[in-house]
Amino acid sequence: MKKIICILLPVAAVFLTSCATAGALVKTHIANPDSTLAALNQNDYIVLGQVSGTGTIIAADKEITQERETLSAGQRPAKDIILEGDTLRYGYLNNTSYPVQTAEEKALGNATYNMIEQALYNNADAVICVKTRMSVIPVINGNGSRNMVSPKSKITVKITGIAVKIKDTGTGIKDGTGDQEDLDPEATIKAQKEAEKNSAAESKTESKAVPDNMAAATETTNDNTQTDAAAAADNTLTDTTNTAQ
């Protein structure tokens, strides 16, 4: 039975390592006015209530110490370490997410994810007044002893904040572009009314011109009729004279 357990442990270690690497891609984001909206006043939001989240993972003391030394030297860890209890769900409040995170950062990420999910569930727009509390406690066996060969510690992070709803201030009016910015509203309205007035005058002139044209055509027709009648009378007179002769 002991041999089987020894064989399974390396397989489990590889599985946890691969999951930790892939899990870093799972993120949840929400705005944090404490760092993004410096001018946010109390009248700009409505308090929904307090939200919180907890994340607990277990890691080897040796690896926790190495990660801390790496960060103190101004560097980032190059690989993920094996963790127990990691949910692989990390949330961020406008913090920079790194490809590889330390065990303490992952515990904080798990707690932040839970807090953000609670805030989003209550339709919050942001979380303010965020506070974090972290504890690193050695893992004790059931009999009260520690595993001195490979000692481990439990990292527990609790993060709390106040979920708020940003008040709707309206979309506002945006400035125009191009020539529209130089237009005078009063001049534009006046020009539009002048155009409508000129259009109405032209329509009235055209409607009046139609009867005048018809009258002119009638007079021309009458004149032509009188001219034709006079010509016919002259021809008749001429014919009569010729007959008398």
Salt bridges, closest charged atoms under 4 A:
ASP61 OD2 - ARG146 NH2 2.85
ASP80 OD1 - LYS106 NZ 2.80
GLU84 OE2 - LYS152 NZ 2.62
GLU104 OE2 - ARG68 NH2 2.44
GLU105 OE1 - ARG76 NH2 2.77
ASP125 OD1 - LYS165 NZ 3.65
